[in-house]
């Protein structure tokens, strides 16, 4: 029995500078927005 093995292709790219910082700032703003909405509904 002969088995043919295919190699897996890997798609890679260079990281975009500033993306991680922008991501965390956006998530923080979204969490604060939801916290404000929650606070206003409970008050």
C-alpha positions as CSV (number, residue, x, y, z in Angstrom):
1,X,0.0,0.0,0.0
2,X,1.3,3.4,-0.9
3,X,0.0,6.5,0.8
4,X,0.4,9.8,-0.8
5,X,0.7,12.6,1.7
6,X,-0.1,16.2,0.8
7,X,1.7,19.0,2.5
8,X,-0.4,21.5,4.3
9,X,-0.3,25.0,2.9
10,X,0.1,27.8,5.4
11,X,-1.1,31.2,4.7
12,X,0.9,33.8,6.6
13,X,1.2,37.6,6.6
14,X,3.1,40.3,8.4
15,X,1.3,41.8,11.3
16,X,-0.2,45.3,10.8
17,X,1.4,47.8,13.2
18,X,-1.1,49.4,15.5
19,X,-3.8,46.8,15.0
20,X,-3.6,45.3,18.5
21,X,-3.8,48.8,20.2
22,X,-6.8,49.8,18.1
23,X,-8.5,46.5,18.8
24,X,-8.2,47.0,22.6
25,X,-9.3,50.6,22.5
26,X,-12.4,49.6,20.5
27,X,-13.2,46.8,22.9
28,X,-12.8,49.1,25.9
29,X,-15.0,51.8,24.4
30,X,-17.7,49.1,23.6
31,X,-17.5,47.7,27.2
32,X,-17.8,51.2,28.6
33,X,-20.8,52.0,26.4
34,X,-22.6,48.8,27.5
35,X,-21.7,49.6,31.2
36,X,-23.3,53.1,30.8
37,X,-26.4,51.6,29.3
38,X,-26.6,49.0,32.1
39,X,-26.1,51.7,34.8
40,X,-28.8,53.9,33.3
41,X,-31.4,51.0,33.2
42,X,-30.7,50.1,36.8
43,X,-30.7,53.6,38.2
